[in-house]
Amino acid sequence: MYWCSADLPFFLNRGYEITAVDYSTEVLNTAKEKYSDSSVTFYKMDAQNMEFHDYSFDFIVASLILSMFPILKKICPR
């Protein structure tokens, strides 16, 4: 899974199936335009209440995102 940010290009064209999530429609639309030729799947979703099943991803990249959440236990309970 990937949050829509500047690091996305580092993961493109490496055989990954990328899921990009952001709460902002504006950020998602910009990312969709910028990476329209890629195999990224974009979702508008709140990271504090994501709708993915447990263990849906092999790894998660969330650069500089944890500082934005006042309640970290809900995102990373362990």
KEZALUM-372735 format. One record per atom (N, C-alpha, C): residue in three letters; x, y, z. Coordinates in Angstrom, 1 decimal. Layout:
BEGIN
 nudo      u      v      w
  ALA      X      Y      Z
...
***
This chain:
BEGIN
 nudo      u      v      w
  MET    0.9   -1.2    0.0
  MET    0.0    0.0    0.0
  MET    0.9    1.2    0.0
  TYR    0.4    2.3   -0.6
  TYR    1.2    3.5   -0.6
  TYR    0.4    4.7   -0.5
  TRP    0.8    5.6    0.4
  TRP    0.2    6.9    0.5
  TRP    0.6    7.8   -0.6
  CYS   -0.2    8.6   -1.2
  CYS    0.2    9.4   -2.4
  CYS    1.2   10.5   -2.0
  SER    2.4   10.3   -2.3
  SER    3.4   11.2   -2.0
  SER    4.6   11.2   -3.0
  ALA    5.6   12.0   -2.7
  ALA    6.7   12.1   -3.7
  ALA    7.5   10.9   -3.8
  ASP    7.4    9.9   -2.9
  ASP    8.2    8.7   -3.0
  ASP    7.7    7.6   -4.0
  LEU    6.5    7.8   -4.5
  LEU    5.8    6.8   -5.4
  LEU    6.7    6.4   -6.6
  PRO    7.4    7.3   -7.2
  PRO    8.2    6.9   -8.4
  PRO    9.3    5.9   -8.1
  PHE    9.8    5.8   -6.8
  PHE   10.8    4.8   -6.5
  PHE   10.2    3.4   -6.5
  PHE    8.9    3.3   -6.5
  PHE    8.3    1.9   -6.5
  PHE    7.7    1.5   -7.8
  LEU    7.7    2.4   -8.8
  LEU    7.1    2.1  -10.1
  LEU    8.0    1.3  -10.9
  ASN    7.4    0.5  -11.8
  ASN    8.2   -0.4  -12.7
  ASN    9.2   -1.3  -12.1
  ARG    8.8   -1.8  -10.9
  ARG    9.6   -2.8  -10.2
  ARG    8.9   -4.1   -9.9
  GLY    7.7   -4.2  -10.6
  GLY    7.0   -5.5  -10.4
  GLY    6.0   -5.5   -9.2
  TYR    5.9   -4.3   -8.6
  TYR    4.9   -4.2   -7.4
  TYR    3.5   -3.9   -7.9
  GLU    2.5   -4.4   -7.2
  GLU    1.2   -4.0   -7.3
  GLU    1.0   -2.9   -6.3
  ILE    0.8   -1.7   -6.7
  ILE    0.8   -0.6   -5.8
  ILE   -0.7   -0.1   -5.5
  THR   -1.0    0.1   -4.2
  THR   -2.3    0.6   -3.8
  THR   -1.9    1.9   -3.1
  ALA   -2.5    3.0   -3.7
  ALA   -2.2    4.4   -3.2
  ALA   -3.4    4.9   -2.5
  VAL   -3.3    5.4   -1.3
  VAL   -4.4    5.9   -0.5
  VAL   -4.2    7.3   -0.1
  ASP   -5.2    8.1   -0.1
  ASP   -5.1    9.5    0.4
  ASP   -6.5    9.9    0.7
  TYR   -6.7   10.8    1.7
  TYR   -8.0   11.3    2.1
  TYR   -8.4   12.5    1.2
  SER   -7.4   13.1    0.6
  SER   -7.7   14.3   -0.2
  SER   -8.0   14.0   -1.6
  THR   -9.2   14.4   -2.1
  THR   -9.6   14.2   -3.5
  THR   -8.6   14.9   -4.4
  GLU   -8.2   16.1   -4.0
  GLU   -7.2   16.9   -4.8
  GLU   -5.9   16.2   -5.0
  VAL   -5.4   15.7   -3.9
  VAL   -4.1   14.9   -4.0
  VAL   -4.2   13.7   -4.8
  LEU   -5.3   13.0   -4.7
  LEU   -5.6   11.8   -5.5
  LEU   -5.7   12.1   -7.0
  ASN   -6.4   13.1   -7.3
  ASN   -6.6   13.5   -8.7
  ASN   -5.2   13.9   -9.3
  THR   -4.4   14.7   -8.6
  THR   -3.1   15.0   -9.1
  THR   -2.3   13.8   -9.3
  ALA   -2.3   12.9   -8.3
  ALA   -1.5   11.6   -8.5
  ALA   -2.0   10.8   -9.7
  LYS   -3.3   10.7   -9.8
  LYS   -3.9    9.9  -10.9
  LYS   -3.4   10.5  -12.3
  GLU   -3.4   11.8  -12.4
  GLU   -2.9   12.5  -13.6
  GLU   -1.4   12.2  -13.8
  LYS   -0.7   12.4  -12.8
  LYS    0.8   12.2  -12.9
  LYS    1.2   10.8  -13.2
  TYR    0.5    9.8  -12.7
  TYR    0.8    8.4  -12.9
  TYR   -0.2    7.7  -13.6
  SER   -0.8    8.3  -14.6
  SER   -1.9    7.7  -15.4
  SER   -1.5    6.5  -16.2
  ASP   -0.2    6.3  -16.5
  ASP    0.2    5.2  -17.3
  ASP    0.7    4.1  -16.5
  SER    0.6    4.2  -15.1
  SER    1.2    3.1  -14.3
  SER    0.1    2.2  -13.8
  SER    0.5    1.1  -13.1
  SER   -0.5    0.1  -12.6
  SER   -0.9    0.4  -11.1
  VAL   -0.8    1.7  -10.8
  VAL   -1.2    2.1   -9.4
  VAL   -2.7    2.1   -9.3
  THR   -3.3    1.5   -8.2
  THR   -4.7    1.6   -7.9
  THR   -4.9    2.7   -6.8
  PHE   -5.7    3.7   -7.1
  PHE   -5.9    4.8   -6.1
  PHE   -7.2    4.6   -5.4
  TYR   -7.2    4.9   -4.1
  TYR   -8.4    4.9   -3.2
  TYR   -8.4    6.2   -2.4
  LYS   -9.6    6.8   -2.3
  LYS   -9.9    7.9   -1.3
  LYS  -10.3    7.2    0.0
  MET   -9.5    7.4    1.0
  MET   -9.7    6.7    2.2
  MET   -9.0    7.4    3.4
  ASP   -9.6    7.3    4.6
  ASP   -9.0    7.8    5.8
  ASP   -8.1    6.7    6.4
  ALA   -6.8    7.0    6.6
  ALA   -5.9    6.1    7.1
  ALA   -6.2    5.6    8.5
  GLN   -7.0    6.4    9.2
  GLN   -7.4    6.0   10.6
  GLN   -8.6    5.0   10.6
  ASN   -9.2    4.8    9.4
  ASN  -10.3    3.9    9.3
  ASN  -10.3    3.2    7.9
  MET   -9.2    2.5    7.6
  MET   -9.1    1.9    6.3
  MET  -10.0    0.7    6.1
  GLU  -10.4    0.4    4.9
  GLU  -11.4   -0.6    4.6
  GLU  -10.8   -1.9    4.0
  PHE   -9.5   -2.1    4.2
  PHE   -8.8   -3.2    3.6
  PHE   -8.8   -4.4    4.7
  HIS   -8.9   -5.6    4.2
  HIS   -8.8   -6.7    5.1
  HIS   -7.4   -6.8    5.8
  ASP   -7.3   -7.3    7.0
  ASP   -6.1   -7.6    7.6
  ASP   -5.2   -8.4    6.7
  TYR   -3.9   -8.1    6.7
  TYR   -2.9   -8.9    6.0
  TYR   -3.1   -8.8    4.5
  SER   -3.6   -7.7    4.0
  SER   -3.8   -7.5    2.6
  SER   -2.6   -7.1    1.8
  PHE   -1.5   -6.7    2.5
  PHE   -0.3   -6.2    1.9
  PHE    0.9   -6.8    2.4
  ASP    1.9   -7.0    1.5
  ASP    3.2   -7.5    1.9
  ASP    4.0   -6.5    2.7
  PHE    3.9   -5.2    2.3
  PHE    4.6   -4.2    3.0
  PHE    3.9   -2.8    2.8
  ILE    4.1   -1.9    3.7
  ILE    3.4   -0.6    3.6
  ILE    4.5    0.5    3.7
  VAL    4.4    1.5    2.8
  VAL    5.2    2.6    2.9
  VAL    4.4    3.8    3.3
  ALA    4.7    4.5    4.3
  ALA    3.9    5.6    4.8
  ALA    4.9    6.7    5.2
  SER    5.5    7.3    4.3
  SER    6.6    8.4    4.5
  SER    5.9    9.6    5.1
  LEU    6.5   10.0    6.3
  LEU    6.1   11.2    6.9
  LEU    4.6   11.4    7.3
  ILE    3.9   10.2    7.4
  ILE    2.5   10.3    7.6
  ILE    2.1   10.2    9.1
  LEU    2.9    9.4    9.9
  LEU    2.4    9.1   11.3
  LEU    2.3   10.4   12.1
  SER    3.1   11.4   11.8
  SER    3.1   12.6   12.6
  SER    1.8   13.4   12.4
  MET    1.0   13.0   11.5
  MET   -0.3   13.7   11.2
  MET   -1.4   13.1   12.0
  PHE   -1.2   12.0   12.7
  PHE   -2.3   11.4   13.4
  PHE   -2.2   11.5   14.9
  PRO   -3.2   12.1   15.6
  PRO   -3.1   12.3   17.0
  PRO   -3.2   10.9   17.8
  ILE   -3.9   10.0   17.2
  ILE   -4.1    8.7   17.9
  ILE   -3.4    7.6   17.1
  LEU   -2.1    7.4   17.4
  LEU   -1.3    6.4   16.7
  LEU   -1.7    5.0   17.0
  LYS   -2.3    4.8   18.2
  LYS   -2.6    3.4   18.6
  LYS   -3.7    2.8   17.6
  LYS   -4.5    3.6   17.1
  LYS   -5.6    3.1   16.2
  LYS   -5.0    2.6   14.8
  ILE   -3.9    3.3   14.4
  ILE   -3.2    2.9   13.2
  ILE   -2.2    1.7   13.4
  CYS   -1.5    1.8   14.4
  CYS   -0.4    0.8   14.7
  CYS   -0.6    0.3   16.2
  PRO   -1.6   -0.6   16.4
  PRO   -1.9   -1.0   17.7
  PRO   -0.8   -1.8   18.4
  ARG    0.2   -2.3   17.7
  ARG    1.3   -3.1   18.3
  ARG    2.6   -2.3   18.4
***
